[in-house]
Amino acid sequence: MTGEAGRAPDIALVISDVDGTLVTPDKRLTPATVAAVRRLRAAGIGFSIASARPPVGLRDLVATLDLDLPLGAFNGASVVRPDLTAIEAQVIPAATAREAMERLAAEGLDVWVFARGAWWLRDPNGAYTDLERRTIGVEPRVTADLADLADDAAKIVGVSADHAHLAACEGTVAEALAGRATVHRSQAYYLDVTPPNLDKGRFVTWMSAHLGIPPERIATFGDAGNDRAMFARSGLSVAMGNAEAAVKAAARAVTDGNDADGFAHGIARFVLPEGA
């Protein structure tokens, strides 16, 4: 859906995904995106982000966009202040974390673990490690025994350059861990395992209660399957042009891609049209 029909009136808060949505494919904030966030602030509309990234991966966004509201990290399983200190932080049950690591490894995926405030892996030269370094701005810690981190795992990621295989693994792993973990692809190459019953939709609900803003006055932007949960809990949901068909179908409106200032165009088209 595009055009004025997609616009919901009286939006008081915008919550956006980051990778694939707010930033370009090479992980940049464009001037148009920065200007769109400033325009929201000038209009008295709050802005926050809900991301699969760890808290440290949000630091540059906070500084560049001058964010002043709580943020959702690890797909909403952690809520942090703009200084990145925790308000709420959950971990995966230890037995489930161990099983998740085993299942991801059995599928031939590289396994990453985010625990104890750090990013852990076995192979620092594996697929997408350079991309993750640039994305979150930290170096990984190398360990031969990821299972030792099971008691403290906030997120476990299966990584593969075989996107079709990773998509197939999503259903298999989600079924195996049903009720014990939340399993979604955050990118075509990342399969995230996070604490059970916690997702980006939960973060939208948390922000609604925290700020006293009803869900119908919240707009959400996203591109991936893990964003559908927040679409379902907001009055206006906007999918990126680069999103998969199922994600677009779950949204109320569709904007341009993240390689074409889709977030900024979505704000201008559906939230703050010129003259509003």
C-alpha positions in Angstrom: 0.0 0.0 0.0 1.3 3.5 -0.8 0.0 7.0 -0.9 -2.2 8.9 1.6 -4.3 5.8 2.2 -1.5 4.4 4.2 -1.2 7.3 6.6 -2.5 6.9 10.2 -3.5 10.2 11.9 -2.0 11.6 15.0 1.2 9.5 15.3 3.0 10.2 18.6 5.9 7.7 18.4 7.9 6.1 15.6 9.9 2.9 16.3 12.2 1.7 13.5 14.3 -1.3 12.8 17.9 -0.5 11.9 19.6 -2.9 9.5 17.7 -3.1 6.2 15.5 -0.2 7.3 17.1 2.9 8.9 20.6 2.4 7.4 21.7 1.7 3.9 23.0 -1.7 2.7 26.5 -0.5 3.6 25.3 0.5 7.1 25.2 4.3 6.7 22.7 6.8 8.0 22.0 9.2 5.1 21.5 12.9 5.5 17.8 12.4 4.5 17.3 9.9 7.3 18.9 12.1 9.9 16.8 15.0 8.7 13.6 12.9 8.9 14.3 12.0 12.6 15.0 15.7 13.3 11.7 16.5 11.6 9.9 14.1 13.9 11.4 15.7 16.9 10.5 19.2 15.7 6.9 18.0 15.4 6.8 16.6 18.9 6.9 13.0 17.8 9.1 10.5 19.7 11.6 8.3 18.0 13.3 5.0 19.0 14.7 1.9 17.5 14.2 -1.8 17.9 17.1 -3.8 16.6 18.6 -7.3 16.5 21.9 -5.5 17.3 23.5 -5.7 20.8 23.4 -2.5 22.8 26.9 -1.5 21.8 25.9 -1.7 18.2 23.4 1.2 18.8 26.0 3.7 20.2 26.7 5.6 17.0 23.0 5.8 16.2 22.3 7.3 19.5 25.0 9.9 19.0 24.1 10.8 15.4 20.4 10.9 15.9 20.5 12.4 19.4 18.2 9.7 20.7 16.7 10.3 24.1 14.2 7.4 24.6 14.7 3.8 25.6 15.9 1.5 22.9 15.2 -2.2 22.1 18.2 -4.4 21.6 18.5 -8.1 20.8 15.2 -8.0 19.0 13.5 -6.5 22.0 14.8 -8.9 24.6 16.8 -6.1 26.2 15.6 -2.5 26.8 18.4 0.0 27.3 18.7 3.7 28.1 20.4 6.0 25.5 23.6 5.6 27.5 23.2 1.9 26.8 22.8 0.9 30.5 20.1 -1.8 31.0 16.6 -1.2 32.0 15.6 -4.8 31.4 17.9 -7.6 30.1 16.9 -11.2 29.6 19.0 -14.2 28.6 18.1 -17.5 26.9 17.6 -20.4 29.4 20.9 -22.2 29.7 19.7 -25.6 28.5 18.0 -24.1 25.5 21.1 -22.0 24.7 23.2 -25.1 24.6 20.7 -26.9 22.4 20.5 -24.0 20.1 24.2 -23.9 19.6 24.3 -27.6 18.9 21.4 -27.4 16.4 22.9 -24.4 14.5 26.3 -26.1 14.3 24.7 -29.4 13.1 23.2 -27.4 10.2 26.6 -26.3 9.1 26.2 -22.8 10.3 28.8 -20.6 11.9 27.7 -19.9 15.5 28.0 -16.5 17.3 27.1 -15.9 20.9 26.4 -12.5 22.4 27.0 -12.8 26.1 28.6 -11.0 29.0 28.6 -7.7 27.1 30.7 -9.2 24.2 30.5 -10.9 20.8 31.9 -14.4 20.9 32.8 -16.9 18.1 35.1 -19.6 17.1 36.4 -18.3 13.7 37.2 -14.6 13.5 37.6 -14.8 9.8 34.2 -16.5 9.1 31.5 -15.3 6.8 30.1 -11.8 7.6 32.5 -11.2 10.5 33.9 -8.1 8.8 30.4 -6.9 8.2 29.5 -7.4 11.8 32.6 -5.6 12.9 31.6 -2.5 10.9 28.0 -2.8 12.0 28.5 -2.9 15.7 31.9 -1.3 16.0 33.6 -3.9 18.2 36.0 -6.9 17.7 34.8 -10.4 18.5 36.3 -12.5 21.2 37.5 -15.9 20.1 36.8 -19.0 22.1 36.9 -22.7 21.4 34.1 -23.5 23.8 31.0 -21.4 23.1 29.0 -23.8 25.4 30.7 -22.2 28.3 28.6 -19.0 27.6 25.3 -20.8 27.8 24.3 -19.4 31.2 24.6 -15.8 29.9 23.6 -15.9 26.3 21.4 -12.9 25.3 21.5 -13.9 21.6 22.8 -16.8 19.5 23.2 -16.3 15.8 23.5 -18.9 13.1 25.4 -17.4 10.1 25.6 -18.6 6.6 26.3 -17.3 3.1 23.8 -19.9 1.8 20.7 -17.8 2.3 18.3 -20.5 1.1 19.7 -23.0 3.5 19.4 -20.5 6.4 15.8 -19.8 5.5 15.1 -23.5 5.7 16.9 -23.7 9.0 14.6 -21.0 10.4 11.6 -23.2 10.4 13.4 -26.3 11.6 15.1 -24.6 14.5 12.0 -22.6 15.5 10.0 -25.8 15.7 12.6 -27.6 17.8 12.9 -24.7 20.2 9.2 -23.7 20.2 8.2 -22.1 23.6 11.8 -22.1 24.8 13.3 -19.4 22.5 12.3 -16.9 19.9 13.8 -17.7 16.4 13.8 -15.3 13.5 16.1 -14.3 10.6 17.1 -10.7 11.1 18.9 -10.7 7.8 19.1 -13.2 4.9 22.4 -14.3 6.4 21.6 -14.2 10.2 19.3 -16.5 12.1 18.7 -15.1 15.6 17.9 -17.2 18.7 16.8 -14.9 21.6 14.9 -15.4 24.9 11.4 -16.9 24.7 8.2 -14.8 24.4 10.3 -11.6 23.8 10.4 -9.9 20.5 10.1 -6.5 18.9 6.3 -6.5 19.4 6.9 -6.8 23.1 9.2 -3.7 22.9 6.4 -1.7 21.1 4.0 -2.7 24.0 6.7 -1.8 26.6 7.2 1.6 25.0 3.4 2.2 24.8 3.0 1.6 28.5 6.2 3.4 29.4 5.3 6.6 27.5 1.5 6.3 27.9 1.0 6.3 24.2 -1.8 4.0 22.9 -0.6 1.5 20.2 -2.8 3.1 17.5 -0.6 6.2 17.8 2.6 4.3 17.2 4.2 3.8 13.8 6.7 1.1 13.1 9.2 0.6 10.2 10.9 -2.6 9.2 12.1 -5.0 6.6 12.5 -8.5 8.0 10.4 -11.3 9.5 11.4 -10.3 13.0 9.7 -6.9 12.4 6.3 -8.4 11.8 5.7 -8.7 15.5 6.0 -4.9 16.0 3.8 -4.4 12.9 1.0 -6.3 14.7 1.2 -4.0 17.7 1.2 -0.6 16.1 -1.4 1.6 14.5 0.7 2.3 11.4 3.2 -0.3 10.0 5.5 0.5 7.1 7.5 -2.1 5.3 10.6 -1.2 3.3 10.7 -1.7 -0.4 13.6 -4.2 0.0 11.4 -6.4 2.4 10.3 -9.9 1.5 6.8 -10.2 0.2 5.4 -11.7 3.4 6.7 -8.7 5.4 5.2 -6.3 2.9 1.9 -8.2 3.2 1.9 -7.8 7.0 2.3 -4.0 6.8 -0.2 -1.3 6.3 2.0 0.6 3.9 5.1 0.1 1.8 7.8 2.7 1.2 11.0 2.7 -0.9 14.0 0.5 -0.3 16.8 1.3 2.2 19.1 2.0 -0.7 16.8 4.8 -1.8 16.0 6.7 1.5 12.9 4.6 2.1 12.7 5.5 5.8 12.8 9.3 5.0 10.3 8.9 2.2 8.0 6.9 4.5 8.1 9.6 7.2 7.3 12.2 4.6 4.5 10.2 2.9 2.8 8.5 5.9 3.7 10.2 9.1 4.5 13.9 8.4 3.3 14.8 4.9 4.5 18.3 3.7 2.2 20.8 5.1 1.2 18.7 8.1 
